[in-house]
């Protein structure tokens, strides 16, 4: 009887023990978020002392966990960068056409790009080329048959519905600038589709004058020559179409229907000049290693990434000028630390690299540098799992693994989620181009199968929460510690994340691209693990 009573007591105690462990895990997770999103970090802008303080904190936490330094200088991997600043007072754009000359208000109607080197002075005809997608493999090429030499092209965000989201996202990112260079175009004006904008233009324009960055090694940049780059407020877009015989509203209607957009001359010129200067700087990725326990498989690496940087100190919104980045992406870095703690206890067969990257907000630069200049043998990179603003705003019942349809990682993620009572669902908003908007894409381009993980909203209430957060807090000072944050939701996600990494690390075979994946073409031959 006494044995039975003791067993019953132990069974009754188990839920309490589990709840206590979850509470402690949630408290640890939130403690990291609080430190990284504190005002003292000054928004963790790449190349600033605030970012360096965050990198030092993370290095110390990796050290406390007993992880090995895996950078080029301890835990740090220096990333050489060029920062481009625009002199707004010395820059200007004007439309010239049948209606005469009409100046565009820089900083209000149009924002000048800072990630691609600007061209300087120009005077060029305007040509609308639809969505600006170069996808001959998919039977779609907005550049084909056009004389673009010396012209500025105008494109509308989005894609025909017959093209996959990941493929069009890739075309808009990696393929676009080489296609522009081959065609001889000198510049780009992009118009966002207002229905697909995460942030309203009233907040987008607050970034006017914010410097941009690119990698100092020009061989790593997709744009290898200067171009005019600008983004136009959709509310002002009819100005570009005024002399074409067509309207921007017509283009939006075709886009909403998922149709292929026409290409045509706009019968106007764009004239102006952009005054830009470059400054050299550097910023580190933070890299830690958990060696695998299997004699053969430990030579391969599963890479867990999340970006450490955010937007720094900018134009104030409601009196607050510090862009703290609590959800974007202090939450992801905190989950990286909690996952490292769990995986160290689990002792995975393959080695795990924890890579907190810099300059994600400046164009995925830190991850691009690491993927192309890894601190371990390039062919040893078996898979990438990325966390960026996964948004633990509601209970973790559904997950979207972006890129799941491209490789064998998708079914692994679905199985792991199912064991925890979580259902994996497809990306409900592929038009947001999330496949190329975070750091997993840097690994995809060098042939490494990858996933990006997000809480999936399924109920009307959850969808409303997500939309409200994107509208009110995304890339705003209000993404701070004063928003409702529920650590318990993150704890559930962290368990899934650690279990997923462990499943990939312990599998007999490394992940592979699906036979029908477009991205299979980037795959590199894997390094052969040493024999036992």
N, C-alpha and C positions, 0 to 999 in steps of 0.2 A: 504493500500500500504506500509506504513511504517513497519507494522508487517512482510509483505512478504520480504521486503528488509533486515530486521534484520535476519530473518530466513535464507535467502540466504547467508548473510554474515557469519552466524555461520557455515553453511554447508561448505562454502569455506574455513573457518578457520580450520576445523577439520583435514584435511590432514597435514596442517602445524604444528598443535599442536601434532599430532601423530609422525611426523617426529622429532620434537624437543624432545619429550619424549624418542624416540628410540636413538637419538644421545646422550642424557644424560645417558641413560642406558649403551650404548656402551662405553662411556667415563669412567663410574664407573667400568665396567667390566675390561677394559684395565688397569685402575689404579691399581687394585688388581694384575693383571698379572705382571705389571711392578715392583711392590714392591716384590712379591714373587720370581720373576725370576731375581732380581737384583744381581749383583756380591756380594753384602754385605751379602746375604743369603748363599753364598758359596755352592750352589747346594743342600741345604736342606738334607744332608745325615743323615739318622737315627742315633741318638746317639751323634750328634755333636751340638756345639753352634749355627751353622747356622740353623739347623732344629728347635732348641728351640726358636730361634728368630721368625721363621715363625709361630710356634705354639702360641707364645705370641701375634703376630700381629692378627692372626685369632681369638683368644679368645677376643681381644679388639673389633674386628669388630662384632662378635656375640653379645657382650655386648651393643654396640652402637645400634644394631637393636632391642634391648629389648628382646632377647631370654634368656631362663633360662639355667643356668649351669646344665649339666647333666652328668658330669664325676664323678670320685670318689674324686677329689680334685678340686672343682670349675668346670671349663670347661674341665679339664684334666683327662684322665684315664691312669695311668701309666701301661706300658706294659713291664714286665721283660723279658730280652733277654740274650742270649749267643752269643758272637761274636767269630767266628772261623777264625784264621789266619793261612795261610800255609807258612812255611819256604821253599821257592823255592830252595834255595841253598842246603838244607838238604834233598830234596825230588827228586825222580827220578823213571822212568818207563823204562822197557826194554822188548822187544819181544824176546822170545827164542823158536827156532824151527829148522827145517831142514837146514835153511840158516844160522844158528848160532845165535848170539845175536845182536839185533839191538836196540839201545837206541832211545826212543822217546824224542823229544825236548820239554820239559815242558815250557809252555809259548808261544810256536810257533806252534807245531803240535798238542799238547794236552794241555787242560786246566784242572786243578784239581778242583773238586767241593768243595764248602765251606758251603753249606746249610745243608748237612747231616754230622754227625760226621764221620771223616775219620778213616780208619781201622789201619793205621800204616804200619808195614812190612807185605808182602804177597808174595806168589809164587803159582800161580793157573792156571789151564787150562782155555782156552777161548772157549766159545760156543756161536754161533749166534742163537738168538731166535726170529728172525723176527722183529716185531714192539714192542714186549714185552708187549702185552695187555692181561690182565686177565679178560675175559668177558664170563664166562660160561653161563650166562643168555641169551646172544646173540649167543650162539653156537660157540664162538671163545675163545680159551685159549692157548696162546703161551707158557705157563708154563706146560701144561698138559703132563704127561707121560715122563718128562725129569728128569734125575738125575743131579741136579744142586748143590749138596752139595759140598762146598769148591771151587766152580767155579766162574769165572768172566764172566758175560753175556755181549754180544754185541747186541745192538738194533739199528734199523734205525727208525728215526722219521717218522710219518705218520700212515696210517691205510688202510685196504682194503676198497674199495669204498662202499661195502654193509653195512658197519657200520656207524651209524650217528656220526657227528662230536662231538656233546655234549657228547655222550656215550664214545667214544674213548678218548676224552679229560679227562673225569672223570677217566677212567681206568689208563691213563698215570700218573695221579696226585694222587688221593686218594687211588687207589687200588694197585699201583705198589709196594711200599715198604713192605706192609704186605705180598704180594705174594712172594717177594724176601725172606723175613724172613722165611716163611713157607717152601719154597723150599730149604733153606739152602745155597743159593748163598751168596758170600762174597763181590761181587762188580759189578759195571756197567760201561761199556763204551758206551756212546751214540754217534751216528753219525747223525748230522742233515741232512735232505734232502736238498741239495743245492738250489732246486727250491722253497723251502718254507721258506728260511731264510729271516727275515726282515732286518738283518744287515749282511754285508759281513764279512767273516772271518778276514779280515785285521783289522776290528774294533772290532770284537768279542774278539780277543786275547789281546786287550788293557786292558781287565778286569783281566788278569792274575795277581794274587797276591792280588786282591781286597778282603778284608775280607767278609765273609758271616755270616748270622745269623740264629738262630732258637729260638723258644720260650724256656724260662728257664724251664717251666713246661713240663716235658717230656711226660706227659699224653696227651698233645695237639699236639704232633708231630706224623706224620704218620710213620716216620722212628724212631724206638725206640731202635735201636742198631747201632753200627758203620758199615759202608760199604765203600769200595773204590768207589769213584765216579769221573768220568772224561768224558770230551767231546773231541772228535777227529775231527780235520779238515777233512772235506770230501775229500779234495785233497790228504790226506795221507791214506785214508781208505783201499786202495788196499793192504797195508802192512799187515793188519789183515787177509786178505783172501788168501794170497800168497800160503799157504800150504793146502788149503781146497779143491782144485779142482773146485772152483767156484770163481766168481769175484764180486767185489762191483758194477761194471757197470751192471752186470746181475740183481743184487738186485734192483738197481735204475730203471731199465727198467720194472721189475715186479711191483714196487711201482707206477710208473707212469701210468701203465695200471690198477691200482687199485686191483691187485691180492693179494691173501694171500701169504706171504713170507714163504719160507722153513726154517727149523731149522736144524742146523748141526754143528758138531765139526769143529773148525778152525785149529786143529792140531798144535797149538802153545800154549805156556804158557806166562803169563804176570808176570813179577817179579819186585819187587821194594819196595819202602817205601814212605809214606807220613808223613812228620813232621808237626803236627798241634797243636795249643794251643787255649784254650777257655778263654774268658774274659767276666765277667758278666757286663751288663749295662742295662739301661732302657731308654725308649722313650715314650712320651705320644700320645695317640689318643686325638683329640679335639672334644668334644661332646656338642651339644646345643639342647635345646628342645623348640619347639613351641607347647604349649598345645592345644588340640582340643577343640572345642566349644560344641560338643554334649555330654550330660551328660553320655550317655551309651558308645558311640564309642571312647571317648577320652582316654579310658583305653588301646586302641590298638595303635600301632605305625607303621607308614610308615617311613622307614629308607632311607635317601639319603646319599650316600657315595661317596667319592673321596679321592685319596691318596695325602697327603701333602708332602711326602718325594720325593727325587730324588737321584742322584748318587754322589753328592758332588764334591770334587776336585780329579781329576784323571790324567791319562797320557794325555799329551797335544796332541791336533790335530790342525795342522796349528798354533801352538803357543798359543792356548787357552786351559787351563786346568780346567776351571770351567764349570761343567755340569749343566747349569741353569734350565733346565726343564720347559721352558715356556709353550709349548703345553702339556708336560708330567710332572706334571699335574697342573701347576699353572692355566691353563685355566679352568680346572674342578673345582678347589676350588673357583675361581672367579665366576663361574656359580652357585656354591652352595650359595654364598653370595647373588647374584642377585635373585635367586629363593627364598631364605629366605625372602628377602624384599617383593617380590610379594605375597608370601603365607601368610605373616603376615597380609597384607591388606585383603586377601581373606577369612581369618578365617576358615580353614578347620575343618571338623567334627572330624576326627581322629587326634591324635597328630602326629607331624612330628619330627623325630630325624635327625639332621644334624651331620654326623660323618666324620671328616677328619682323615684318618687313617695313621699310621706310618708304615714303613717297608714293603710297598707293593713291592718295588724293591728288597727286600730281601726274597720274597716268600710269599706275602700276609699275613704277620705275624700280623700286627695290626688289620686287619679286622677279621682274624681267632680268635684272642684273644677276640675281642668285640663280635663276633657271639657266642662264647662259654662262655664268661663271661660278658654278657650285663649288662649295668647299669640300665636297667629296667627289669621287669619280662620277662623271655625268651619267654614264650608263648604269650606275647603281641606283638611280632614282626610279623606284618601282611604282609609286602612286603619290598623288597629292590630294589632301583633304583640306579645304579652306573654309575659314569662318570669317564672315564680314557682316556685321550688323544683322545677326540672325533674329533679332527682335523677340525676346521672351516676354511678350506682352499679354499672353493668355496661356492656359494650360497646354502642355506639350502633348497633343493627341495626333497631330498630322505633321509630316515633314516633307519638304521638297528638297530633293537632291539634284541640283542643277547640273546637267551633264549626264544624268543617269542613263539616258537612252543611247549614249555613245560608247560605253565600255562595260566590261564585266563588273565594274564597281557598283553599277546600278542595282543588280539583283542582290549583291552582298548587303548593301545598305537597306534594301527593302526587308531582307530576312532579319537583320539585326533589329530594325525598328519593330517588326512584328513580334519578336520575342518580348518586347517591352510594352506591347499593347498600343504601339504607334503605327499609323498607316502612312506609307509613302505615296504621295500624289504628284502628278506632273505640275510643272510651272504654269500657274493660271494666268500669268501676264507676260507671255514671251516677248511682247512688244517693248518691254522695259530693257531688253538687251542685257540681262544680268549675266549671261554666259560670258561676256567679254568685259564686264564692268568691275571685276574684282580679280584677285591675284591668282586664282586657279588657271586663268587664261594664259598666264605666262608659262605655266608648265605644259598646258595643252599644245602650245606652239612649238615646244621642243620635243613633243611626242610622248609626254608622260600622262597616262590616264588620270583624270581629276574630277572631283566633285566639289560643289559649294553647297553649304547646308543652310536652310532657312526654316523657321517656323512657318507652316502653311495655314493661312486663314481659310476656314471652311464655312463657318456660320456667318450670317449677316452681321452679327455683332463683332466678330473677329475681323471681318473685312473692313468694317467701319473703323475699328481701332487702328488697323494698319494704315488705312488711308489718312486718318486724322494725324497719325504720327508723322507720316511722310510730308503732309502739307504743313504741319505746324512746327515740327522739331528736326526733321532731316536737314543736315547742314545749317543748323540754326543754333544760336547760343542756348536755346531751351532744351537741347539734348544734353542735359546736365543732371546733377544729383537730386534736383528738386522735382523730377518727374516720378510718377508711380513706378516703382521697380519691385518685382516679386522674385526674390532669389530662388524660391522653390521651383519655379518654372525653368530656371537655368540649371538647377541641379538635375532635373529629369533629362534635359538636353545633354548635359555633360556626361551622364551615364551612357546614353546612346552614342555620343561621340567617342568615348573611350572604348566602348564595346566594338564600334565599327573599326577603329584603328587596329584594335587587337585582332579582329577577324581577318583583316587584310594582311597584317603582319604575320599571322600564324598559318595562313593558307599555304598549301604545298606549292601552288603556282602563283606567280606574280600576275597582277591584272593585265588584261589585254584589251585593245580596241575591238569593238564589234566589226564584223566583216563589212557591214554596210555604212560604217561611219566615215564621213568625209575626213575626219581628223586622223584616221589610220595612216594617211600618207606621211604624217610627221613622225611616225614611230621610228625609234632608233634601235639597232640591235642591242639586246640586253647583255650586260656583262655576265660571264659565266661564273657563278659562285665557286669558290675553292672546294675541292673535294675533301670529304671528311678524312 
